[in-house]
Amino acid sequence: MTNHQEDLELDLKVKNMETTTFDKVLLKTAFCCMAADGDIDKREIELIKSLCRAEDVFQNFDFLSEINSLVSNINSNSKEFISSFFKEINSVNLSENEELMLINFAIETIKADEEIKYSEVKFFKAIRHHLKVTNDRILIEYPEIESFLKEDIDTDSSFEKLLHHFQEVADFPQFEQIKEAE
């Protein structure tokens, strides 16, 4: 890669970091949780659409355009896409309520296809690692996810280890663009 290409990529990354907003982080969270098992299920898409419609943070939001942009980005480089997602979570100063909303989007998306895979739980644990809200507070809202919050047998639960484990079990195919429901 030439220096010019590297500069352009860096400029693009900086631009993306500057325009990170809570609505985009929420959508990307749900999208990543949907893709974490290597399959995009129509029930997950419908759930994410309904979650976006129900929240006030999604004003003037073109769901189809935004979700297909995420599909294109994960298809071009899934590991970089996932890494950039976690950088975005860190770049947005989230309140406790926003963190709980993010957790809600993640959990609801993971449950939407009625099959919870290990890769999805590992991905949730990696998300959890970036949030300040306490497990006790999470369990008040979502007592059914207690097993998602437990440490794995491997006691090294550093973010790098969680991300590495997730990327080992995640198998990202080339996803199809999402079409408007007929």
N, CA, C and O of each residue as an XYZ file, in Angstrom:
728
protein
N       0.851     -1.173      0.000
C       0.000      0.000      0.000
C       0.897      1.237      0.000
O       1.877      1.299      0.742
N       0.563      2.199     -0.819
C       1.352      3.422     -0.899
C       1.020      4.351      0.256
O       0.000      4.200      0.929
N       1.903      5.314      0.468
C       1.651      6.300      1.531
C       0.376      7.080      1.263
O      -0.362      7.414      2.190
N       0.117      7.369     -0.009
C      -1.099      8.109     -0.369
C      -2.353      7.303      0.005
O      -3.309      7.854      0.549
N      -2.339      5.993     -0.291
C      -3.486      5.143      0.057
C      -3.665      5.084      1.574
O      -4.788      5.141      2.077
N      -2.552      4.971      2.298
C      -2.625      4.930      3.757
C      -3.191      6.236      4.305
O      -3.995      6.227      5.237
N      -2.769      7.359      3.726
C      -3.289      8.662      4.153
C      -4.784      8.770      3.900
O      -5.526      9.273      4.744
N      -5.231      8.295      2.730
C      -6.662      8.326      2.426
C      -7.457      7.465      3.392
O      -8.522      7.870      3.857
N      -6.936      6.263      3.702
C      -7.630      5.387      4.650
C      -7.683      6.025      6.032
O      -8.708      5.948      6.709
N      -6.596      6.650      6.456
C      -6.570      7.315      7.757
C      -7.569      8.468      7.781
O      -8.296      8.635      8.760
N      -7.612      9.277      6.698
C      -8.580     10.366      6.615
C     -10.007      9.841      6.723
O     -10.847     10.437      7.398
N     -10.276      8.724      6.053
C     -11.611      8.127      6.101
C     -11.933      7.653      7.516
O     -13.048      7.853      7.999
N     -10.969      7.029      8.180
C     -11.193      6.561      9.549
C     -11.455      7.737     10.484
O     -12.350      7.672     11.328
N     -10.681      8.810     10.339
C     -10.874      9.995     11.178
C     -12.242     10.586     10.914
O     -12.952     10.949     11.852
N     -12.623     10.687      9.652
C     -13.941     11.224      9.303
C     -15.045     10.372      9.926
O     -16.013     10.905     10.468
N     -14.897      9.053      9.850
C     -15.903      8.163     10.439
C     -15.970      8.340     11.952
O     -17.057      8.308     12.528
N     -14.830      8.524     12.598
C     -14.815      8.707     14.041
C     -15.483     10.029     14.415
O     -16.174     10.104     15.431
N     -15.285     11.067     13.609
C     -15.861     12.365     13.911
C     -17.377     12.356     13.777
O     -18.062     13.117     14.461
N     -17.904     11.513     12.913
C     -19.337     11.509     12.659
C     -20.065     10.389     13.399
O     -21.228     10.107     13.110
N     -19.390      9.757     14.343
C     -20.039      8.701     15.110
C     -21.100      9.321     16.005
O     -20.816     10.201     16.818
N     -22.305      8.853     15.843
C     -23.421      9.317     16.659
C     -24.052      8.116     17.339
O     -23.857      6.972     16.927
N     -24.810      8.395     18.386
C     -25.411      7.314     19.153
C     -26.305      6.432     18.288
O     -26.285      5.210     18.436
N     -27.094      7.027     17.383
C     -27.973      6.208     16.540
C     -27.168      5.249     15.674
O     -27.563      4.098     15.486
N     -26.045      5.716     15.148
C     -25.209      4.838     14.306
C     -24.548      3.740     15.134
O     -24.393      2.613     14.663
N     -24.157      4.065     16.365
C     -23.575      3.049     17.246
C     -24.636      1.998     17.592
O     -24.341      0.803     17.619
N     -25.857      2.441     17.856
C     -26.938      1.487     18.142
C     -27.176      0.558     16.960
O     -27.243     -0.661     17.122
N     -27.303      1.137     15.771
C     -27.555      0.320     14.591
C     -26.391     -0.624     14.330
O     -26.600     -1.794     14.008
N     -25.174     -0.126     14.465
C     -24.009     -0.976     14.216
C     -23.918     -2.085     15.257
O     -23.494     -3.197     14.943
N     -24.312     -1.792     16.491
C     -24.339     -2.822     17.535
C     -25.289     -3.940     17.139
O     -24.927     -5.116     17.170
N     -26.500     -3.568     16.769
C     -27.491     -4.570     16.363
C     -27.003     -5.331     15.135
O     -27.128     -6.554     15.069
N     -26.449     -4.610     14.167
C     -25.952     -5.256     12.950
C     -24.848     -6.259     13.278
O     -24.871     -7.387     12.787
N     -23.889     -5.858     14.100
C     -22.788     -6.761     14.458
C     -23.297     -7.989     15.205
O     -22.819     -9.101     14.982
N     -24.263     -7.785     16.089
C     -24.845     -8.924     16.809
C     -25.584     -9.846     15.839
O     -25.565    -11.067     15.998
N     -26.231     -9.260     14.841
C     -26.937    -10.046     13.827
C     -25.936    -10.852     13.000
O     -26.187    -12.017     12.694
N     -24.825    -10.254     12.643
C     -23.838    -10.909     11.789
C     -22.914    -11.847     12.565
O     -22.237    -12.680     11.962
N     -22.876    -11.723     13.886
C     -21.919    -12.466     14.708
C     -22.014    -13.981     14.537
O     -21.023    -14.686     14.729
N     -23.178    -14.481     14.182
C     -23.320    -15.928     13.988
C     -23.112    -16.339     12.532
O     -23.292    -17.506     12.183
N     -22.732    -15.380     11.678
C     -22.463    -15.691     10.282
C     -23.701    -15.770      9.411
O     -23.626    -16.209      8.263
N     -24.836    -15.350      9.941
C     -26.088    -15.425      9.189
C     -26.911    -14.172      9.465
O     -27.000    -13.712     10.603
N     -27.505    -13.634      8.421
C     -28.435    -12.519      8.590
C     -29.834    -13.079      8.349
O     -30.210    -13.394      7.220
N     -30.579    -13.193      9.417
C     -31.919    -13.768      9.390
C     -32.945    -12.656      9.192
O     -32.793    -11.570      9.750
N     -33.970    -12.911      8.416
C     -35.002    -11.898      8.161
C     -35.668    -11.421      9.449
O     -36.056    -10.257      9.552
N     -35.802    -12.310     10.427
C     -36.400    -11.909     11.708
C     -35.520    -10.886     12.424
O     -36.023     -9.983     13.092
N     -34.208    -11.036     12.280
C     -33.296    -10.070     12.886
C     -33.426     -8.706     12.210
O     -33.449     -7.673     12.878
N     -33.511     -8.716     10.895
C     -33.660     -7.458     10.153
C     -34.947     -6.759     10.565
O     -34.949     -5.558     10.835
N     -36.032     -7.506     10.613
C     -37.327     -6.916     10.999
C     -37.284     -6.378     12.420
O     -37.827     -5.308     12.698
N     -36.645     -7.109     13.316
C     -36.526     -6.640     14.699
C     -35.730     -5.339     14.754
O     -36.145     -4.389     15.418
N     -34.598     -5.289     14.066
C     -33.781     -4.079     14.088
C     -34.564     -2.906     13.513
O     -34.509     -1.800     14.051
N     -35.289     -3.138     12.431
C     -36.119     -2.074     11.845
C     -37.129     -1.569     12.857
O     -37.318     -0.361     13.000
N     -37.784     -2.490     13.565
C     -38.801     -2.077     14.539
C     -38.168     -1.368     15.728
O     -38.747     -0.414     16.248
N     -36.991     -1.813     16.173
C     -36.292     -1.118     17.258
C     -35.938      0.304     16.833
O     -36.074      1.243     17.617
N     -35.487      0.456     15.600
C     -35.133      1.797     15.095
C     -36.362      2.693     15.007
O     -36.296      3.873     15.352
N     -37.481      2.142     14.548
C     -38.709      2.940     14.455
C     -39.207      3.367     15.830
O     -39.798      4.438     15.967
N     -38.975      2.546     16.845
C     -39.508      2.804     18.181
C     -38.691      3.819     18.983
O     -39.181      4.353     19.978
N     -37.469      4.089     18.568
C     -36.596      4.968     19.343
C     -36.512      6.355     18.724
O     -36.360      6.503     17.511
N     -36.612      7.353     19.567
C     -36.540      8.746     19.124
C     -35.181      9.135     18.554
O     -35.085     10.102     17.798
N     -34.129      8.396     18.905
C     -32.799      8.760     18.420
C     -32.654      8.561     16.905
O     -31.719      9.085     16.300
N     -33.561      7.820     16.304
C     -33.495      7.555     14.866
C     -34.428      8.495     14.110
O     -35.483      8.075     13.636
N     -34.046      9.749     13.999
C     -34.831     10.720     13.240
C     -34.111     10.984     11.930
O     -32.882     11.050     11.888
N     -34.879     11.134     10.866
C     -34.297     11.339      9.534
C     -33.259     10.264      9.236
O     -32.140     10.561      8.820
N     -33.639      9.038      9.451
C     -32.734      7.904      9.374
C     -33.173      7.000      8.231
O     -34.294      6.492      8.241
N     -32.306      6.794      7.247
C     -32.602      5.920      6.116
C     -32.088      4.522      6.448
O     -30.932      4.192      6.184
N     -32.969      3.708      7.031
C     -32.581      2.391      7.523
C     -31.918      1.558      6.436
O     -30.834      1.015      6.651
N     -32.542      1.449      5.287
C     -32.034      0.588      4.222
C     -30.642      1.027      3.765
O     -29.756      0.193      3.579
N     -30.456      2.305      3.589
C     -29.149      2.821      3.178
C     -28.095      2.543      4.251
O     -26.995      2.084      3.942
N     -28.431      2.820      5.500
C     -27.480      2.620      6.602
C     -27.116      1.148      6.776
O     -25.942      0.819      6.946
N     -28.102      0.266      6.735
C     -27.835     -1.159      6.967
C     -27.031     -1.744      5.812
O     -26.154     -2.581      6.029
N     -27.321     -1.314      4.591
C     -26.566     -1.826      3.448
C     -25.147     -1.283      3.402
O     -24.247     -1.940      2.878
N     -24.941     -0.099      3.940
C     -23.581      0.417      4.084
C     -22.793     -0.482      5.046
O     -21.620     -0.774      4.811
N     -23.440     -0.911      6.119
C     -22.790     -1.822      7.067
C     -22.487     -3.164      6.413
O     -21.420     -3.735      6.640
N     -23.414     -3.674      5.602
C     -23.189     -4.936      4.883
C     -21.961     -4.808      3.984
O     -21.097     -5.686      3.982
N     -21.883     -3.733      3.232
C     -20.735     -3.520      2.336
C     -19.428     -3.439      3.120
O     -18.415     -4.008      2.713
N     -19.458     -2.733      4.242
C     -18.244     -2.575      5.045
C     -17.784     -3.886      5.668
O     -16.585     -4.167      5.682
N     -18.696     -4.685      6.178
C     -18.277     -5.965      6.773
C     -17.802     -6.927      5.690
O     -16.901     -7.733      5.924
N     -18.405     -6.844      4.508
C     -17.978     -7.708      3.412
C     -16.574     -7.371      2.931
O     -15.840     -8.259      2.497
N     -16.194     -6.104      3.000
C     -14.882     -5.718      2.481
C     -13.743     -6.119      3.429
O     -12.660     -6.474      2.964
N     -13.968     -6.069      4.740
C     -12.934     -6.479      5.695
C     -13.579     -6.671      7.062
O     -13.671     -5.728      7.848
N     -14.017     -7.876      7.341
C     -14.790     -8.138      8.563
C     -13.996     -7.863      9.839
O     -14.547     -7.318     10.795
N     -12.718     -8.229      9.871
C     -11.936     -8.008     11.093
C     -11.758     -6.516     11.373
O     -11.900     -6.078     12.515
N     -11.452     -5.746     10.350
C     -11.302     -4.298     10.524
C     -12.641     -3.675     10.899
O     -12.699     -2.767     11.728
N     -13.708     -4.161     10.292
C     -15.047     -3.662     10.590
C     -15.376     -3.864     12.072
O     -15.846     -2.940     12.736
N     -15.135     -5.051     12.582
C     -15.421     -5.356     13.989
C     -14.528     -4.516     14.896
O     -15.000     -3.974     15.896
N     -13.255     -4.402     14.561
C     -12.350     -3.575     15.369
C     -12.806     -2.119     15.390
O     -12.769     -1.472     16.437
N     -13.236     -1.603     14.242
C     -13.685     -0.209     14.194
C     -14.961     -0.012     15.009
O     -15.177      1.062     15.572
N     -15.803     -1.037     15.077
C     -17.017     -0.962     15.895
C     -16.656     -0.686     17.354
O     -17.254      0.180     17.992
N     -15.687     -1.415     17.874
C     -15.304     -1.218     19.275
C     -14.636      0.136     19.489
O     -14.790      0.740     20.551
N     -13.899      0.616     18.498
C     -13.320      1.960     18.603
C     -14.441      2.999     18.656
O     -14.340      3.987     19.383
N     -15.494      2.778     17.895
C     -16.625      3.714     17.897
C     -17.326      3.719     19.250
O     -17.688      4.782     19.754
N     -17.519      2.552     19.838
C     -18.145      2.505     21.170
C     -17.326      3.340     22.148
O     -17.880      4.073     22.966
N     -16.011      3.224     22.057
C     -15.143      3.985     22.954
C     -15.148      5.473     22.655
O     -14.883      6.280     23.545
N     -15.446      5.853     21.417
C     -15.387      7.268     21.043
C     -16.645      8.041     21.421
O     -16.645      9.271     21.406
N     -17.709      7.333     21.757
C     -18.959      7.985     22.112
C     -19.116      7.892     23.625
O     -19.056      6.803     24.194
N     -19.316      9.027     24.270
C     -19.507      9.051     25.713
C     -20.970      8.702     26.005
O     -21.857      9.543     25.855
N     -21.210      7.468     26.420
C     -22.571      6.985     26.630
C     -23.002      7.133     28.084
O     -22.230      6.870     29.006
N     -24.246      7.557     28.271
C     -24.830      7.575     29.613
C     -25.214      6.146     29.983
O     -25.201      5.254     29.135
N     -25.551      5.937     31.236
C     -25.987      4.605     31.661
C     -27.232      4.172     30.884
O     -27.330      3.017     30.470
N     -28.170      5.077     30.686
C     -29.381      4.731     29.927
C     -29.056      4.374     28.483
O     -29.656      3.458     27.920
N     -28.115      5.088     27.882
C     -27.710      4.761     26.513
C     -27.011      3.402     26.460
O     -27.225      2.629     25.527
N     -26.185      3.114     27.450
C     -25.542      1.797     27.508
C     -26.586      0.697     27.645
O     -26.471     -0.353     27.012
N     -27.607      0.935     28.472
C     -28.674     -0.063     28.624
C     -29.468     -0.222     27.330
O     -29.893     -1.328     26.997
N     -29.669      0.867     26.605
C     -30.353      0.778     25.311
C     -29.499     -0.022     24.322
O     -30.022     -0.833     23.557
N     -28.198      0.210     24.343
C     -27.288     -0.541     23.484
C     -27.349     -2.030     23.827
O     -27.388     -2.875     22.933
N     -27.357     -2.344     25.109
C     -27.471     -3.736     25.548
C     -28.801     -4.322     25.077
O     -28.851     -5.466     24.624
N     -29.873     -3.544     25.181
C     -31.175     -4.011     24.725
C     -31.136     -4.349     23.231
O     -31.609     -5.410     22.824
N     -30.576     -3.453     22.418
C     -30.468     -3.713     20.977
C     -29.674     -4.998     20.737
O     -30.054     -5.823     19.906
N     -28.577     -5.160     21.466
C     -27.741     -6.352     21.294
C     -28.502     -7.617     21.672
O     -28.549     -8.572     20.896
N     -29.092     -7.624     22.851
C     -29.779     -8.822     23.347
C     -30.972     -9.176     22.463
O     -31.145    -10.334     22.083
N     -31.780     -8.194     22.143
C     -32.962     -8.469     21.315
C     -32.569     -9.005     19.941
O     -33.225     -9.901     19.408
N     -31.508     -8.460     19.376
C     -31.041     -8.937     18.071
C     -30.521    -10.363     18.171
O     -30.828    -11.199     17.321
N     -29.743    -10.642     19.194
C     -29.205    -11.993     19.383
C     -30.340    -13.007     19.529
O     -30.250    -14.118     19.007
N     -31.393    -12.632     20.227
C     -32.519    -13.557     20.458
C     -33.487    -13.639     19.274
O     -34.290    -14.570     19.220
N     -33.441    -12.704     18.329
C     -34.463    -12.578     17.282
C     -34.627    -13.815     16.414
O     -35.746    -14.131     16.010
N     -33.546    -14.523     16.118
C     -33.662    -15.700     15.256
C     -33.924    -16.983     16.047
O     -33.906    -18.086     15.501
N     -34.168    -16.809     17.346
C     -34.525    -17.901     18.254
C     -33.441    -18.974     18.376
O     -33.719    -20.124     18.714
N     -32.202    -18.571     18.093
C     -31.062    -19.474     18.236
C     -29.864    -18.657     18.694
O     -29.385    -17.786     17.966
N     -29.383    -18.933     19.888
C     -28.245    -18.190     20.430
C     -27.002    -19.052     20.274
O     -26.895    -20.133     20.854
N     -26.066    -18.550     19.476
C     -24.827    -19.278     19.216
C     -23.703    -18.728     20.084
O     -23.743    -17.588     20.545
N     -22.707    -19.572     20.288
C     -21.554    -19.216     21.114
C     -20.883    -17.941     20.603
O     -20.475    -17.099     21.403
N     -20.763    -17.790     19.300
C     -20.120    -16.600     18.743
C     -20.871    -15.330     19.131
O     -20.251    -14.285     19.323
N     -22.189    -15.403     19.247
C     -22.981    -14.235     19.640
C     -22.744    -13.881     21.105
O     -22.651    -12.705     21.456
N     -22.647    -14.888     21.948
C     -22.374    -14.647     23.374
C     -20.976    -14.055     23.530
O     -20.784    -13.119     24.305
N     -19.999    -14.593     22.801
C     -18.637    -14.049     22.865
C     -18.629    -12.594     22.399
O     -17.941    -11.757     22.983
N     -19.389    -12.296     21.352
C     -19.437    -10.925     20.865
C     -20.079    -10.020     21.906
O     -19.602     -8.909     22.138
N     -21.155    -10.481     22.534
C     -21.789     -9.688     23.584
C     -20.797     -9.418     24.717
O     -20.744     -8.305     25.240
N     -20.019    -10.423     25.096
C     -19.034    -10.240     26.167
C     -18.008     -9.177     25.772
O     -17.567     -8.397     26.616
N     -17.632     -9.143     24.510
C     -16.692     -8.123     24.046
C     -17.335     -6.732     24.121
O     -16.678     -5.765     24.505
N     -18.613     -6.635     23.758
C     -19.334     -5.356     23.885
C     -19.369     -4.950     25.361
O     -19.055     -3.814     25.715
N     -19.751     -5.885     26.194
C     -19.882     -5.624     27.631
C     -18.589     -5.063     28.207
O     -18.611     -4.214     29.098
N     -17.477     -5.538     27.697
C     -16.168     -5.099     28.169
C     -15.974     -3.587     27.987
O     -15.187     -2.977     28.711
N     -16.674     -2.987     27.041
C     -16.519     -1.563     26.732
C     -17.530     -0.662     27.442
O     -17.525      0.551     27.236
N     -18.373     -1.227     28.253
C     -19.419     -0.438     28.911
C     -19.112     -0.258     30.386
O     -18.467     -1.103     31.005
N     -19.579      0.847     30.942
C     -19.334      1.160     32.351
C     -20.449      0.653     33.270
O     -20.220      0.460     34.464
N     -21.635      0.440     32.737
C     -22.766      0.021     33.549
C     -22.419     -1.295     34.271
O     -21.749     -2.164     33.712
N     -22.883     -1.419     35.508
C     -22.540     -2.598     36.306
C     -23.376     -3.810     35.900
O     -24.475     -3.672     35.364
N     -22.840     -4.981     36.161
C     -23.598     -6.206     35.896
C     -24.883     -6.239     36.709
O     -25.921     -6.687     36.221
N     -24.814     -5.763     37.957
C     -26.024     -5.742     38.785
C     -27.124     -4.908     38.131
O     -28.289     -5.304     38.121
N     -26.751     -3.762     37.590
C     -27.733     -2.891     36.918
C     -28.273     -3.562     35.657
O     -29.468     -3.488     35.373
N     -27.397     -4.210     34.909
C     -27.835     -4.928     33.701
C     -28.825     -6.025     34.075
O     -29.843     -6.204     33.407
N     -28.525     -6.753     35.135
C     -29.383     -7.885     35.522
C     -30.742     -7.436     36.048
O     -31.706     -8.199     35.995
N     -30.829     -6.208     36.555
C     -32.141     -5.682     36.956
C     -33.022     -5.582     35.719
O     -34.200     -5.937     35.766
N     -32.464     -5.103     34.618
C     -33.213     -4.932     33.374
C     -33.359     -6.237     32.586
O     -34.396     -6.483     31.971
N     -32.315     -7.068     32.610
C     -32.267     -8.265     31.764
C     -31.800     -9.482     32.575
O     -30.700     -9.984     32.343
N     -32.607     -9.956     33.508
C     -32.163    -11.078     34.340
C     -31.905    -12.364     33.538
O     -31.162    -13.236     33.987
N     -32.512    -12.477     32.366
C     -32.374    -13.686     31.551
C     -30.987    -13.824     30.907
O     -30.678    -14.871     30.337
N     -30.159    -12.793     30.991
C     -28.849    -12.877     30.341
C     -27.713    -13.092     31.341
O     -26.553    -12.818     31.032
N     -28.034    -13.566     32.499
C     -26.998    -13.772     33.513
C     -25.841    -14.603     32.962
O     -24.681    -14.309     33.251
N     -26.137    -15.630     32.179
C     -25.068    -16.472     31.629
C     -24.178    -15.698     30.652
O     -23.016    -16.060     30.468
N     -24.694    -14.649     30.027
C     -23.902    -13.823     29.107
C     -22.850    -13.026     29.869
O     -21.830    -12.637     29.300
N     -23.090    -12.784     31.142
C     -22.207    -11.930     31.938
C     -21.158    -12.713     32.715
O     -20.214    -12.132     33.250
N     -21.321    -14.017     32.777
C     -20.362    -14.838     33.510
C     -19.061    -14.921     32.737
O     -19.040    -14.891     31.507
N     -17.961    -15.028     33.501
C     -16.662    -15.193     32.859
C     -16.583    -16.586     32.267
O     -17.170    -17.538     32.781
N     -15.844    -16.680     31.177
C     -15.602    -17.980     30.572
C     -14.640    -18.775     31.443
O     -14.035    -18.232     32.367
N     -14.507    -20.037     31.150
C     -13.567    -20.882     31.888
C     -12.169    -20.287     31.798
O     -11.423    -20.298     32.778
N     -11.816    -19.774     30.643
C     -10.559    -19.063     30.460
C     -10.695    -17.748     31.224
O     -11.481    -16.885     30.833
N      -9.950    -17.589     32.292
C     -10.149    -16.435     33.163
C      -9.547    -15.145     32.625
O      -9.796    -14.076     33.181
N      -8.766    -15.219     31.564
C      -8.237    -13.987     30.969
C      -9.325    -13.389     30.097
O      -9.520    -13.815     28.959
N     -10.036    -12.397     30.631
C     -11.148    -11.816     29.882
C     -10.816    -10.409     29.394
O     -11.691     -9.549     29.301
N      -9.529    -10.187     29.083
C      -9.165     -8.894     28.525
C      -9.872     -8.725     27.188
O     -10.228     -9.702     26.528
N     -10.066     -7.473     26.802
C     -10.764     -7.220     25.543
C     -10.058     -7.890     24.369
O     -10.710     -8.491     23.516
N      -8.744     -7.792     24.320
C      -8.005     -8.369     23.207
C      -8.257     -9.869     23.114
O      -8.425    -10.412     22.021
N      -8.283    -10.531     24.262
C      -8.527    -11.978     24.286
C      -9.967    -12.271     23.854
O     -10.203    -13.206     23.088
N     -10.935    -11.475     24.342
C     -12.333    -11.672     23.944
C     -12.503    -11.469     22.443
O     -13.172    -12.257     21.774
N     -11.899    -10.417     21.923
C     -12.013    -10.142     20.492
C     -11.346    -11.246     19.682
O     -11.889    -11.696     18.673
N     -10.178    -11.678     20.121
C      -9.481    -12.754     19.421
C     -10.324    -14.030     19.417
O     -10.453    -14.683     18.382
N     -10.889    -14.384     20.552
C     -11.746    -15.580     20.623
C     -12.965    -15.433     19.729
O     -13.350    -16.376     19.038
N     -13.575    -14.247     19.739
C     -14.735    -14.035     18.873
C     -14.343    -14.203     17.417
O     -15.042    -14.875     16.659
N     -13.231    -13.598     17.019
C     -12.823    -13.679     15.624
C     -12.424    -15.093     15.224
O     -12.509    -15.447     14.048
N     -11.987    -15.912     16.190
C     -11.686    -17.310     15.898
C     -12.954    -18.106     15.611
O     -12.961    -18.951     14.716
N     -14.029    -17.849     16.357
C     -15.250    -18.630     16.181
C     -16.185    -18.029     15.147
O     -17.065    -18.720     14.634
N     -16.009    -16.750     14.833
C     -16.886    -16.097     13.861
C     -16.462    -16.476     12.453
O     -15.276    -16.476     12.123
N     -17.432    -16.793     11.642
C     -17.176    -17.123     10.247
C     -18.070    -16.225      9.410
O     -19.252    -16.510      9.218
N     -17.491    -15.130      8.911
C     -18.279    -14.161      8.169
C     -18.275    -14.493      6.688
O     -17.234    -14.418      6.035
N     -19.416    -14.854      6.162
C     -19.522    -15.047      4.716
C     -19.684    -13.683      4.043
O     -19.679    -12.656      4.722
N     -19.823    -13.663      2.751
C     -20.187    -12.443      2.049
C     -21.699    -12.313      2.175
O     -22.438    -13.131      1.627
N     -22.164    -11.296      2.889
C     -23.584    -11.102      3.110
C     -24.210    -10.431      1.896
O     -23.569     -9.631      1.215
N     -25.463    -10.761      1.635
C     -26.236    -10.129      0.572
C     -26.724     -8.771      1.053
O     -26.956     -8.575      2.246
N     -26.880     -7.835      0.125
C     -27.481     -6.558      0.469
C     -28.913     -6.816      0.956
O     -29.562     -7.765      0.516
N     -29.383     -5.986      1.841
C     -30.720     -6.149      2.423
C     -31.700     -5.374      1.568
O     -31.479     -4.214      1.222
N     -32.789     -6.046      1.237
C     -33.808     -5.428      0.391
C     -35.002     -5.053      1.240
O     -35.256     -5.659      2.281
N     -35.726     -4.061      0.793
C     -36.948     -3.645      1.483
C     -37.927     -4.812      1.455
O     -38.079     -5.478      0.431
N     -38.589     -5.056      2.583
C     -39.575     -6.141      2.657
C     -40.705     -5.880      1.649
O     -41.180     -4.758      1.474
N     -41.093     -6.944      1.019
C     -42.140     -6.806     -0.003
C     -43.513     -6.873      0.611
O     -44.513     -6.774     -0.100
